Amino acid sequence: MSKKPKYITLGQFLKLSEYVSSGGEAKMRIHEFDITVNGEKENRRGKKLYDGDKVIINGDSHVIKHED
């Protein structure tokens, strides 16, 4: 039995990190943020973020860690 990899979308991460208050706001405002994921410029709110991914939002660095 294979285990699905755990991920969170960039839009969900923006909401959980309190950069935005809702998914709708993330959709409208994502282009206002300077975001890189593992050194690559990113602006897709559906981008999947996995354990260990490094996300920088407007100069603030975050490392993705999923809790079981």
C-alpha positions as CSV (number, residue, x, y, z in Angstrom):
1,M,0.0,0.0,0.0
2,S,1.6,3.3,-1.1
3,K,1.4,6.4,1.0
4,K,0.3,9.6,-0.7
5,P,2.9,12.4,-0.4
6,K,1.7,15.2,1.9
7,Y,1.6,18.7,0.6
8,I,-0.1,22.0,1.1
9,T,-0.8,24.5,-1.7
10,L,0.8,27.9,-1.8
11,G,-2.7,29.5,-1.4
12,Q,-3.4,27.4,1.7
13,F,0.1,28.3,3.1
14,L,-0.5,32.0,2.5
15,K,-3.8,31.7,4.5
16,L,-2.3,29.6,7.3
17,S,0.7,32.0,7.6
18,E,-1.8,34.9,7.8
19,Y,-0.5,36.7,4.7
20,V,-4.2,36.6,3.6
21,S,-7.4,35.9,5.4
22,S,-9.1,33.7,2.8
23,G,-8.6,31.6,-0.3
24,G,-10.4,34.2,-2.4
25,E,-8.0,36.9,-1.1
26,A,-5.1,34.7,-1.9
27,K,-6.4,34.4,-5.5
28,M,-6.7,38.2,-5.9
29,R,-3.5,39.2,-4.1
30,I,-0.9,36.5,-4.8
31,H,0.7,38.6,-7.5
32,E,1.3,41.4,-4.9
33,F,3.8,39.2,-3.0
34,D,7.4,38.5,-3.9
35,I,7.4,34.7,-3.6
36,T,10.1,32.1,-4.3
37,V,9.9,28.4,-3.7
38,N,13.2,26.6,-3.6
39,G,14.8,29.6,-5.3
40,E,12.3,29.8,-8.1
41,K,9.9,32.7,-8.6
42,E,6.3,31.5,-8.0
43,N,2.9,33.0,-8.2
44,R,0.6,30.0,-8.7
45,R,-1.6,29.5,-5.6
46,G,-2.1,25.8,-6.5
47,K,1.6,25.2,-6.4
48,K,2.2,22.1,-4.2
49,L,4.6,22.6,-1.3
50,Y,6.2,19.5,0.2
51,D,8.2,18.8,3.4
52,G,11.5,20.6,3.2
53,D,10.5,23.1,0.6
54,K,11.9,26.6,1.3
55,V,9.4,29.4,0.7
56,I,10.4,33.0,0.9
57,I,7.5,35.6,1.0
58,N,8.5,39.3,0.9
59,G,11.9,38.4,2.4
60,D,10.4,36.2,5.2
61,S,11.8,32.6,5.0
62,H,9.8,29.5,5.8
63,V,10.5,25.8,5.6
64,I,7.5,23.5,5.0
65,K,7.0,20.8,7.7
66,H,4.0,18.6,7.8
67,E,2.8,17.2,11.0
68,D,1.3,13.7,11.1
